[in-house]
């Protein structure tokens, strides 16, 4: 069985999907990262031209050749194009076998997955209202990004705004799980100052307390931060390779939670392999997933097959279109992309049992809402002196 057609599908609000069809008419879906659109879309289109006519079953062979077949390799653009294809091929393979992908990976180790999403707001009150909206959706875990533009060497006054947001959200959600995402906006020195201030609010993890740079110094700084205080640390959404995750896990973990992005690290099999490393290192797996429901479905397949999986981020359970949400208003989507969106019950989503990724993409609805396509780049922040500030 060969690939008959492969094409890029722009799905509002800003998701790049990959649609792959085999000779027998089976369609598989993959998803690239929801950023770098000007660079990623041409890469996906070039990949589509190269894979038509290839054997559908040769998933890993094709991934290896597309990733390593040129002199240059790695980087977010190449990696995400290959990852999207790998997801789509697993979707086809599962559908042709009549089995969910996780059954082809050894079978499920769990029946459901605890999920969480980000909150929205520009003040402690708005973040608290967003947390209350999330609870009304059935969530028992939320994540807040409380850090605005930060100097490299802040004082306690500079950090007080972060603490105020976290305090307001904790008061709003009571004893539910609270994750905090610092988004790499602080230096290691600033994080050492901030983490003791956050500990009283009992975060289940603090994500990206500093930016990864791949150096031995970064790994040393992160491990010292990991070992010197009680708050669990999380990192990994910007890492590109399994080797980088191995460096963060062996000979000793530098964080408690590792967050590979399946749309960046090579796809589903890479996610399972990183999960196996996490299991060996006694660290938790919690894949990064702030994009569409196709990537979320792929992440659930990894969750089903990975003993180290702890909880799963999501942005969309099946909706598409306008995107995002408002404080106190919950999520707001223009249309359902999936025929049967995922549902949250008691903070958990059931592992999909259908073939492939376990989803049916309503492709015709994408064209109906094409005017909502808005691939906006992240904001650019500046410090008071006009220099660049990490977003």
N, C-alpha and C positions, 0 to 999 in steps of 0.2 A: 504494500500500500504506500502510495507516494503523496506528497503535498501537491495539490492541484492549484491552490491559490493562497496567497498570504498578502494581507493589506493592513494598513494603519487606519484606525478609526478614532477620530476626535470625539470624545464624549464630554459634554458639559458637566461640571463647570470648567475643568481644565485637565481632564485625564486623557492619557494616550493609551489606547487599547490596541492589541494586536489580534486580528482575526485570521485564523489558519484553517483551511479546509482541505480534507483529504480526498482521494479519488472516489471514495464511496459516499461523499457528501457529509461526512462527520465534521462538525465545526468545533474548534477549540479556541479558548480565549486566554490571553495573557495581558499583563499590564506593566507598563514602564513607570519610572518615577514621575511624579507630578510636577516636575520642574525642568529647567534647561530645555524648554520646548524647541527653541530655534536650533539647538544642536541635536536633541534626541530624535525629533521627527525625521530628519533626513537619514539618520543612522538606521532607524527602523525601516524606512523605505528601501534603503540599500540592502539591508538584510533580507527583506521580502523577495527582492529580485534574485538573491543568491540561493534561497532555499527551495524555490519551486522546482519540483521534480525529485527532491530528495526523499529517501525512505522515512516514513513517519515514525517507525519503531526505533530508529537509531538516535534516541534522544541524547544520550550522553556523548556518543561519537560526534554528533552534529554540534553540540555545545562546545566540546573540546576543539574542534576544527575552527569554529567561528571565533572562539576566544583566543586560540593560540596559533591560528593559521597565518597570521600576519606577523611581521617583525615586532610591531607595537601591540601591547595588550594592557588590560586593566584600564581604569579610569571610569567615571560614572556613565559616560555616554555609551561606550562599547559594552560595558557590563550590563547596563539596564536593557539594551536592545536584546542581548543574548538571553537575559533572564526572562524577558517577556515571551520570547519564543519557547523557552524551556517549559514555562507554565502552560502555554497553549498546547504543546505536544503531549504533556502529561494529561491534560484535559481530554484530548482526542483518544489517547491510549486507554484511559479509564472508560470512556464512553464505548469504545469498540469492544472492551472486555465486559462491559456491563457492571463495572465495579467502581466504587470511589477510589481515588488515588491512594488514600491511606491504606487500603487493603492490599494494594500492590507494593507497599513499602513495609509490610510486616503486620498490618492489622492495627486496630485502635488500642491504645493504652488508657483511654478515658472516653467518657460519653458526652461531656460538655466542657465548655471553657469559660472561665470568668473573663469578662470583657470590660474595657473602660474607654472613655473618650476624653478629649481635651475640653476644658471650659473656656468661655469667652468673657472678656471684660476689660475695662480700662481703669477700674477702681476696685477696692475691696468689696464694696456693695454690689457692683455688677458681677464680679466673680462669684460672690455668694448666691446671687440670684440665678446665675447659670448652674451652679451646683444643685440648687433646689430643683431646677428644671430637669437636670440629669437624673436625680432621684425619682422624679415623677415618671421617667421613662423606664424605671425598673433597675437602674444601675446600682451596684453596691460598691463601686470603685470609680474614682474620677482622677484626672490629672490636671494640674494647673501649672501654667507658665508665668510666674509672678515677676520675673526680672525684666526691667526695661533697659535702656542704655546704661552700661556700667563702665566706670573707669577701672583701670588695671589695679589700682590701689585704693579701694573704697574704705571709708570709715563706717562706724556703726550707724551713723545718720544716713549714709547712702544706702545701707542695707535695710533700713527700717521699713521702707515701702514694701520690700519683698516679704518681710515678716508679717506686715499688716494684712497683705492679701492672703497668705497662708492661714493666719489666725481666723480671718473671716470665713474662709472656706471650711476650716475644721469645725467652727461653731455651727455652720449651716448643715454639715453632713453628719454630725455626731461621731459615732464610732466606726463609720464606714471607712474603707480603705482610701487613703489619699497618697497619690504620687505627685512628685514635684519635678518639673522639667526646667532646668536652668539654661538649656539650649546652648551650652558652651559660651555663655556671655560673661562668665567670670574667669579670672585667672586662678591658678592653683592657690596662690596666697589669699585671694579673696574668698575662695571656697573654704579654706581652713578657718577663716573668720566667721563665715556665715553658718556652716553646718551645725555648730553648737547652738545657735539661735533657733534653728529649725527642729532640733531634736525633741523639744517638749510637745510638738504637734504630731508626733508619731508617724512620720512618713514611711510608707512601705518601701519606697526607694526615692533617691534623688538622682535625676538623669542628667548626664553631661555636665558635671560640675566644672569641667574645663574642656577646651577643645582638644581632640586627638590630633597629634601631628606625626605619629609613627615613630617617634624617636625613643631611644632608651630612657632619656630624661623624662619624657612624658609618662612612660610606663612606670618609672620609679616614683614620680610624683603622685600618680593615681593610686599606686599600691600603698604608698605611705598614708595617703588620705583615706583609703579603704580600711587600713588596719588601725589607724590612730583614733577612730571615733566609732560610734555605734550605728549611725545611719547607713543603711544599705545603699550602695552606689550602683548606677546603671550606665551603660554606654554601648555603642556599637552601630548606631544608625548610619554613621558616615564611613564605616569600615567597608572595604571593597572586596576583600579576599578571605578565604578560609585561613590562610596563613596569618593574617592580621588578627583574626579571632584566636588562633592558637597562641600567638604572642601575648594576648590579654588573659589567657587561661593557664598557661604552663610556663615555668614549673609550678607557679602558684597564681591563683586568680588576682587580678587587680581591681575587680568589681564583683558585686554579688549577683548582678543581673546583666545578661548580654542580649543585645537588641539588633540582630541582623535584619536588614531590609531585604525581603525576598526578591524585590524588583531591582536589586543592586548587586547581590552577592553571587548570583548564578541561578537563582530559582529555587524550586522545591527541594531537589535533592541536596543542594548546598545547605539549605535550612535544616534539613534532617541531620546532615553531617555535623554542622555546628552544634546542633542540639546534643549529639552524641558526645562531643567534646565537653559541653557544659555538664552533662551527666557525669563524665569521668572526673571533672574538676570540682564537683559539688557546687556548681553555680546554676542559676535559674535562666531559662530561655524565655524571652518575651519579645517576639518580633515587632519591629517598627512597621506601622501600617496607617499612615495618615491620608491614604488615597481612596480609591474606589472599591466597590464590593467584589471586583474580580480578584484584586490582591488580597482582600480579606478572606475570600473563599480559599485561596491558595494557602494562606497562613493557617486556616483552620485544619487543612489537610496535614500540615506540618505538626500542628498542635496535637492532632489525633495520634500521630505516630511517634511522638517524642516524649519520653518519660520526664525530661527536665523542664518541659514547658510549664510555666506558672500562670500567666495571664496574657490577654491579647488586646492590643490597641486596635481601635477602629475609628474611621471617620463616617463611613456610610454602611448601613446594613442592607442596602439595596436601592436607596434613592439616588437621584442624580439631578443635575440642573443647577439651580442657583447656588447651592452649597453653603457650608458653614452654618451659622446660627446666631442668635442674639441672646444676651443675658436675660434670663427669665423666660425666654421663648423656645428653648430647646432647639432641635435641628429643623431645618427648613429646606425641602427639596422640591423641585418642580414636577418631577415624574419618577415613577418606579422603573429603574433600569432592569431589575430582576423580576421575573414572573412571580416568584415567591420570595420576598425579602426575608432576611434573617430576623428573628424576634428574640428579645431579651426576656428571660424568665428568672426572676430572683437573682439577677446579676449575671446570669450565664446564658450562653448560646449553645444549642445542641450541635454536635458534630454532624455535618451534612452526610446523608447516607446515599444520595443519588450518585449516578455514575460520573466519572471524571471529577471535576471540581464541585459537583453537586449543585450547580446553578444553571438556570436558563436565562440567557441574556436576551432581552427584548430589543433587538437591533433596530426595528422600525421606529421605535420611540426616540432614538438618538437623533435621527434626521429631522423629526418633527420639532425638536428643541435646539436645532443647530445654532440658532441666533444667540443662545446663552453661552456659547464657547468664549471663555475669557482667560487665556493663559497668562495671567499677570505674574510678573516676577516678585520675589520677596521685597519688602521695603529696604531702603538704604538708610541706615542710621548714622548720625554724626555726634561726636562729643562737642561740648561747648567751644572747644578750640578749632572745630571744623575737621578734625581727623576722623577716620573711619571708625565706626563702632560695630561690634559683632551683633548681628541680628539673630 
